């Protein structure tokens, strides 16, 4: 069974599911409300929601006759922590590269100055 982070990224690989998540950041909505802007059936949207539910991104509750879908925003903390770790590592590599290029540039400038003095 894949880990939750893999399930989250796989669920968000689909543009329709990403759009559903974006819409749920504004407010909870029913399957019918979520299906409105798409040219697909409510069953198709329900399938997308099942994938999002399995990844832990959304949950469904019951309010009388309504069954609103709710975004579980804390799952984004998992993604953010993973992304942040690799962002920091990339920044450290770029800082080392910048330092090396600066050092090389200084050495090149020094060599050019010496060559000019020797003439």
Secondary structure, DSSP 8 states (H G I E B T S, - for coil): ---HHHHHHHHTTSHHHHHHHHHHTT--B-HHHHHTTSSS-HHHHHHHHHHHHHTTSEEE--BTTB--EEE-TTHHHHHHHHHHHHHHHHHHHHHHHHHHHHHHHHHHHHHHHHHHHH-
